[in-house]
């Protein structure tokens, strides 16, 4: 991976005040689910995020942070291990839950514990206590870890205290994840996001249903922002703010068209803000970073062992941050859908290689059909011949085998340049970067291509079939674009496998 990184040059000292004074800092890693850089401090229209705005003003805001996979469990696996998920067989969503990590890989918390850290999971200040781990290898929430008989990742749950120092606290905020609470969050908001205040991307049809869904997503971001504010307040109340670094990121992109599950920018480009001692206030970093860089940085700042297999390098709080020439991301099996795509993102271009172009973006995946109102609305508009060329992008019958986008000129990735002769040299260079990565790493997601077994009998599939059969009027409301409490349907309508 050495050639994938470029030294920061003039930005070598960006974000650094006096790293030598940071002795065993506490660290809080807030991972927010399913969110693109859709915060007020990133310029998102309609949303208000005062606490994250303050964190960015007092710390560092990264504008080009990316995840290694656009789906939750592979992405979190890469962050927890600090390596690309395809190198240790964690690339398929919710796979290998009974399989220990192969040697020499370990969770970063194992090294943090060795360095004297108390590792804490969750927070009593956030919805559902923020305890989600969701990695694609064998683990337990708490207890000892040796990777053979013991698989505990954390020491305790929910609260940090001065006695826990130095501590590492991972908090997963769930509210922005699709859930039955979305309508309730909007209804309870004292200032719900106005439907006319938002700005939809050009690949989304502009309808009342889609506007409501988008605004409600922003409402959940505002709810999450308040949770972050409570975490920061507790730090100050306990006098721990002077020696605690807080990292805020998204685990993958927003849960909407071209977002979560896909390698376009809305699926892999995520927010990243770092706050704390040693971090220069008001710093904006436009260099490329990956979430695995955070794993490496945390180990470095903790004075912990940094194994050779780490995919990243320290990018904040150090004298010589090493930023990337490119970020490499990958998409593989997600629920019942077998897929295989790889991407290379540089500062200017996005390259995507679709190894299974016959699988369209617009699949019959149950998760999408239960949780994305825009999908149903735009399917209907397509059937009526009412989608624009830009809006048709997600609904093509198959994907191109290669995609190339100029992110400076075309940030929404509307014009595929892969077949444009003017960009032939650029395409050649992007292919070479992917080939180089393949030569230096073991991509287990390509090794099993053509011999995969997507999950069968999924609850979401059974729920969809049960509702269609038992409550067609309810399903019709969903297809009309209504944002509904679909998680409750399993209990309400019951599910059963075919033939039983």
C-alpha positions in Angstrom: 0.0 0.0 0.0 3.0 2.4 0.2 2.4 4.0 -3.2 -1.2 4.6 -2.3 -0.1 7.4 0.0 1.4 10.8 -0.8 3.0 13.0 1.8 1.1 16.0 2.7 3.8 18.6 1.7 2.7 22.0 2.9 0.0 20.4 5.0 2.5 18.3 7.0 1.7 20.1 10.2 -2.0 20.7 9.6 -4.1 20.1 12.7 -1.1 19.7 15.0 -0.5 22.0 18.0 1.8 20.1 20.4 1.5 16.4 19.8 4.3 15.8 22.3 2.0 16.9 25.1 -0.6 14.3 24.3 0.1 11.5 26.7 -2.4 8.7 26.5 -5.4 10.8 25.4 -8.8 9.4 25.8 -10.6 8.8 22.5 -14.2 8.7 21.5 -15.1 7.4 18.1 -18.7 8.3 17.1 -19.9 6.4 14.1 -23.1 7.6 12.6 -25.0 5.2 10.4 -25.9 5.8 6.8 -24.9 9.4 6.3 -23.1 11.3 3.5 -21.6 14.7 4.2 -25.1 16.0 4.7 -24.3 18.4 7.6 -24.8 22.1 7.8 -21.0 22.6 8.1 -20.7 20.8 4.7 -23.3 23.1 3.1 -26.3 20.7 3.1 -29.5 22.7 2.5 -32.2 22.6 5.1 -30.4 20.9 8.0 -29.2 22.5 11.2 -26.3 20.9 13.0 -25.0 23.4 15.6 -23.1 20.9 17.7 -21.2 19.4 14.8 -20.7 22.9 13.4 -19.1 23.8 16.7 -16.9 20.7 16.7 -15.7 21.5 13.2 -15.0 25.2 14.1 -13.0 24.1 17.1 -11.3 21.1 15.3 -10.7 19.6 11.9 -13.1 19.1 9.1 -12.2 16.6 6.4 -13.9 17.2 3.1 -12.6 14.0 1.3 -13.2 11.1 3.7 -14.3 7.8 2.3 -15.2 4.3 3.6 -13.8 1.1 2.2 -17.3 -0.4 1.6 -20.7 1.3 1.1 -22.5 -1.2 3.4 -22.5 -1.2 7.1 -20.9 -4.5 8.3 -18.0 -4.7 5.8 -17.2 -1.0 6.4 -17.3 -1.5 10.2 -15.2 -4.6 9.8 -12.5 -2.6 8.0 -12.5 0.1 10.7 -12.4 -2.4 13.6 -9.5 -4.3 12.1 -7.8 -1.3 10.4 -7.4 -3.2 7.1 -9.4 -3.5 3.8 -12.2 -5.9 4.4 -11.5 -7.9 1.2 -8.0 -8.9 2.6 -9.4 -10.8 5.6 -12.7 -12.2 4.1 -15.1 -9.7 5.7 -16.4 -8.3 2.4 -19.8 -9.9 2.3 -22.5 -8.3 4.4 -23.1 -10.1 7.7 -21.0 -13.1 6.8 -18.5 -15.2 8.8 -20.1 -14.4 12.1 -19.0 -17.8 13.5 -15.5 -17.6 12.0 -12.6 -16.1 14.0 -10.4 -13.5 12.4 -7.5 -15.2 10.6 -4.1 -14.6 12.0 -2.5 -12.1 12.3 -5.5 -9.9 12.2 -7.0 -8.6 15.5 -9.5 -5.9 16.5 -7.8 -2.6 17.2 -9.2 -2.7 20.7 -6.9 -5.7 21.4 -3.9 -3.5 20.8 -5.5 -0.6 22.8 -6.0 -2.9 25.8 -2.4 -3.9 25.6 -1.5 -0.2 25.7 -3.5 0.3 28.9 -6.8 1.5 27.5 -10.3 0.7 28.9 -12.4 0.0 25.9 -16.0 1.1 26.2 -18.9 0.3 23.9 -21.9 2.5 23.5 -23.5 5.4 25.4 -26.6 5.8 27.5 -27.0 9.3 25.8 -28.0 8.0 22.3 -30.8 6.0 20.8 -30.6 2.3 21.4 -27.5 2.9 23.5 -25.1 2.9 20.6 -23.8 -0.6 21.1 -23.8 -1.8 17.5 -20.6 -3.6 16.4 -21.9 -5.5 13.4 -18.6 -7.0 12.1 -18.1 -9.9 9.8 -16.1 -12.1 12.1 -16.6 -13.9 15.4 -16.9 -11.5 18.3 -18.7 -10.8 21.6 -19.5 -7.3 22.9 -17.4 -7.6 26.1 -14.9 -9.9 27.7 -11.3 -11.0 27.0 -10.0 -11.6 23.5 -7.5 -14.0 22.2 -9.1 -14.9 18.8 -9.2 -18.6 19.6 -11.5 -19.2 22.6 -12.2 -15.7 23.7 -13.7 -13.0 21.4 -14.7 -10.1 23.6 -13.9 -6.7 22.0 -14.8 -4.2 24.7 -14.4 -4.1 28.5 -17.6 -2.3 29.6 -20.7 -0.7 28.3 -22.3 2.8 27.9 -20.5 5.2 30.2 -17.0 6.6 30.6 -15.7 8.0 33.9 -12.4 9.6 35.0 -11.5 6.2 36.6 -11.5 4.6 33.1 -8.7 6.7 31.8 -7.2 6.3 29.4 -10.3 5.1 27.6 -11.5 4.4 24.1 -15.2 4.7 23.6 -16.9 3.6 20.3 -20.5 4.9 20.0 -22.7 4.0 17.1 -25.6 6.5 16.6 -28.5 4.6 14.9 -31.1 7.3 14.4 -30.1 8.1 10.8 -30.4 4.4 9.9 -33.7 3.6 8.3 -36.1 2.6 11.1 -39.6 2.8 12.4 -38.6 5.9 14.4 -38.2 8.2 11.4 -41.7 9.5 11.3 -41.7 9.9 15.1 -38.5 11.9 15.1 -40.0 14.3 12.6 -43.3 14.5 14.4 -41.5 15.3 17.7 -39.1 17.9 16.2 -39.8 21.5 17.3 -38.4 22.6 14.0 -38.9 19.9 11.3 -37.0 20.6 8.1 -39.2 22.5 5.7 -39.9 20.6 2.5 -39.1 23.7 0.5 -35.8 24.3 2.2 -34.1 21.1 0.9 -32.2 20.6 -2.4 -32.4 17.2 -4.1 -29.6 15.9 -6.3 -30.3 15.8 -10.0 -30.7 12.0 -10.1 -33.7 12.2 -7.7 -37.2 13.0 -9.0 -38.7 16.0 -7.3 -42.0 14.8 -5.8 -43.8 15.5 -2.5 -43.1 12.0 -1.3 -39.4 12.2 -2.1 -39.1 15.6 -0.5 -40.8 14.4 2.7 -38.5 11.4 2.9 -35.4 13.6 2.3 -36.5 16.1 4.9 -37.2 13.4 7.4 -33.7 12.0 6.9 -32.4 15.5 7.7 -34.6 15.5 10.8 -32.8 12.4 12.0 -29.5 14.1 11.4 -30.6 17.0 13.6 -31.6 14.5 16.3 -28.2 12.9 16.1 -26.5 16.3 16.3 -28.2 16.8 19.6 -26.9 13.4 20.8 -23.4 14.5 19.9 -23.9 17.7 21.9 -24.9 15.6 24.9 -21.8 13.5 24.6 -19.6 16.6 24.4 -21.3 18.1 27.4 -20.7 15.0 29.5 -17.0 15.2 28.6 -16.9 18.8 29.9 -19.0 18.0 33.0 -16.6 15.3 34.0 -13.5 17.5 33.3 -12.4 15.1 30.6 -12.5 17.4 27.6 -8.9 18.6 28.0 -7.5 15.2 27.3 -10.1 13.5 25.0 -10.0 13.4 21.2 -13.4 12.9 19.6 -13.7 11.5 16.0 -17.0 11.8 14.2 -17.6 9.9 11.0 -20.3 8.1 8.9 -20.0 4.3 8.6 -21.2 4.5 5.0 -23.2 6.8 2.8 -26.8 7.9 3.0 -29.6 5.3 2.6 -31.1 6.4 -0.6 -30.6 6.0 -4.4 -27.0 5.7 -5.4 -26.1 5.9 -1.7 -25.7 3.0 0.7 -24.7 -0.1 -1.2 -23.2 1.6 -4.2 -19.8 3.0 -5.1 -20.8 6.4 -6.3 -20.0 9.3 -4.0 -23.3 9.2 -2.0 -22.4 5.7 -1.0 -18.8 6.0 0.0 -18.1 9.7 0.7 -18.7 10.4 4.4 -18.4 13.2 6.9 -15.3 13.3 9.2 -14.7 15.8 12.0 -11.9 15.5 14.6 -11.9 17.6 17.9 -9.7 17.7 20.9 -6.3 18.6 22.4 -3.5 18.8 19.8 -6.0 19.6 17.0 -5.7 23.0 15.5 -9.1 24.8 15.5 -10.6 25.7 12.2 -8.5 23.3 10.1 -10.0 22.1 6.9 -8.3 19.1 5.2 -9.1 18.6 1.5 -6.8 15.6 1.2 -8.0 12.0 0.7 -8.5 9.8 3.7 -10.1 6.4 4.3 -11.8 5.2 7.5 -9.0 2.8 8.0 -6.7 5.8 8.5 -8.6 6.6 11.6 -7.8 3.1 13.0 -4.1 3.6 12.4 -4.2 7.1 13.9 -5.9 5.9 17.1 -3.3 3.2 17.6 -0.5 5.7 16.9 -1.9 8.3 19.4 -2.4 5.6 22.0 1.2 4.5 21.7 -0.1 1.0 20.8 1.4 -1.6 18.6 0.8 -0.9 14.9 0.7 -4.2 13.0 2.2 -4.4 9.5 -1.2 -5.3 7.9 -2.7 -1.9 8.7 -4.2 -0.4 5.5 -3.9 3.2 6.8 -1.5 5.8 8.2 -2.0 8.5 10.8 -3.8 11.5 9.5 -4.3 13.8 12.5 -2.5 14.7 15.7 0.9 13.7 14.3 3.8 15.7 12.9 3.7 14.1 9.5 0.2 13.1 8.4 0.2 10.8 5.4 -2.7 11.4 3.0 -3.7 9.2 0.1 -3.1 9.3 -3.6 -6.3 7.3 -3.9 -9.0 5.5 -1.8 -10.0 2.0 -2.9 -13.5 0.8 -2.0 -15.4 -2.4 -2.8 -18.9 -3.7 -2.9 -19.8 -7.4 -2.6 -22.8 -9.5 -1.5 -25.6 -7.5 0.2 -28.4 -9.7 1.6 -29.9 -11.7 -1.3 -28.1 -9.7 -4.0 -24.8 -11.0 -5.4 -22.7 -8.1 -6.6 -19.0 -7.3 -7.2 -17.7 -3.8 -7.9 -14.5 -2.0 -7.1 -13.7 1.7 -7.1 -10.6 4.0 -7.2 -11.2 7.6 -6.0 -8.5 10.2 -6.6 -8.7 13.9 -5.8 -10.1 14.5 -9.3 -11.6 11.3 -10.7 -13.8 8.4 -9.7 -13.3 5.0 -11.4 -15.7 2.1 -10.9 -15.1 -1.4 -12.2 -18.3 -3.4 -12.3 -17.5 -7.1 -12.4 -21.1 -8.1 -12.7 -22.6 -5.4 -15.0 -25.6 -7.6 -15.7 -26.8 -6.9 -12.1 -28.6 -3.5 -12.3 -28.6 -0.9 -9.5 -32.4 -1.1 -9.4 -32.8 -4.7 -8.2 -35.7 -6.4 -6.4 -33.7 -6.4 -3.1 -36.2 -6.5 -0.2 -34.3 -4.1 1.9 -34.5 -1.4 -0.8 -38.1 -2.0 -1.5 -39.0 -1.8 2.2 -36.9 1.2 3.0 -36.6 3.6 0.1 -39.8 5.5 -0.9 -38.0 7.2 -3.8 -37.4 3.8 -5.4 -41.2 3.1 -5.8 -42.1 6.6 -6.8 -39.4 6.7 -9.5 -40.3 3.2 -10.8 -43.8 4.4 -11.4 -42.5 7.6 -13.1 -40.3 5.4 -15.3 -43.2 3.3 -16.3 -45.1 6.5 -17.2 -42.1 7.8 -19.2 -41.7 10.8 -16.9 -38.1 10.4 -15.7 -35.4 12.8 -17.1 -32.1 11.4 -18.4 -30.4 12.2 -15.1 -33.3 10.6 -13.1 -33.0 7.5 -15.3 -29.4 6.9 -14.2 -30.3 4.5 -11.4 -32.9 2.6 -13.4 -30.9 1.4 -16.4 -31.3 -2.3 -17.2 -27.7 -3.0 -16.5 -24.6 -1.2 -15.3 -21.6 -0.3 -17.6 -18.6 -2.5 -17.1 -16.6 0.6 -16.3 -17.4 4.1 -15.0 -15.2 7.2 -15.0 -16.2 10.6 -13.6 -14.5 13.9 -13.4 -15.5 14.9 -9.8 -14.4 18.5 -10.3 -16.7 19.1 -13.3 -19.3 16.5 -12.5 -19.7 16.0 -8.7 -23.0 14.2 -9.1 -21.4 11.7 -11.5 -24.0 12.1 -14.3 -21.6 11.7 -17.3 -19.7 8.5 -17.6 -16.4 9.2 -19.4 -15.1 5.7 -19.7 -15.8 5.5 -23.4 -14.8 9.1 -24.1 -11.5 9.1 -26.1 -10.4 12.3 -24.6 -10.1 10.5 -21.2 -8.5 7.4 -22.5 -5.2 8.2 -20.8 -7.0 8.9 -17.5 -8.9 5.6 -17.8 -5.6 3.8 -18.3 -4.1 5.4 -15.2 -7.2 4.5 -13.1 -7.1 0.9 -14.3 -3.4 0.8 -13.4 -4.1 1.9 -9.8 -6.6 -0.9 -9.4 -4.2 -3.4 -11.0 -1.5 -2.1 -8.6 -3.7 -2.6 -5.6 -4.6 -6.1 -6.7 -0.9 -6.9 -7.1 -0.1 -5.8 -3.6 -3.1 -7.2 -1.8 -5.3 -10.3 -1.7 -8.8 -9.5 -2.8 -10.9 -12.4 -1.4 -14.0 -10.9 -3.0 -12.6 -11.5 -6.5 -11.3 -14.9 -5.5 -14.8 -16.3 -4.9 -16.4 -14.5 -7.8 -18.7 -16.9 -9.6 -18.8 -19.3 -6.6 -20.8 -17.3 -4.1 -23.9 -18.1 -2.1 -26.1 -15.1 -1.2 -28.2 -15.5 1.9 -31.5 -17.2 1.5 -34.7 -17.0 3.6 -34.0 -13.4 4.7 -36.5 -11.9 7.1 -36.9 -8.8 4.8 -37.8 -11.0 1.9 -40.4 -13.0 3.9 -41.9 -9.8 5.3 -42.3 -8.3 1.8 -44.0 -11.5 0.6 -46.3 -11.6 3.7 -47.4 -8.0 3.3 -48.1 -8.4 -0.4 -50.2 -11.4 0.3 -52.0 -10.4 3.6 -52.2 -6.6 3.3 -52.1 -5.5 -0.4 -53.6 -2.2 0.6 -50.6 -1.5 2.9 -48.2 -2.5 0.2 -49.9 -0.2 -2.2 -49.3 2.7 0.2 -45.6 1.8 0.3 -45.5 1.7 -3.5 -47.1 5.1 -3.6 -44.0 6.5 -1.8 -45.3 6.6 1.8 -42.6 6.5 4.5 -43.8 3.6 6.6 -42.9 1.6 9.8 -41.8 -1.5 7.9 -39.8 -3.0 10.8 -43.0 -3.7 12.7 -44.5 -5.7 9.8 -42.7 -8.9 10.8 -44.6 -9.1 14.0 -47.9 -7.7 12.6 -48.3 -9.8 9.5 -46.1 -12.8 10.4 -43.7 -14.5 8.0 -43.1 -18.0 6.9 -40.9 -19.7 4.4 -42.4 -21.0 1.2 -43.8 -24.5 1.5 -44.3 -24.3 5.3 
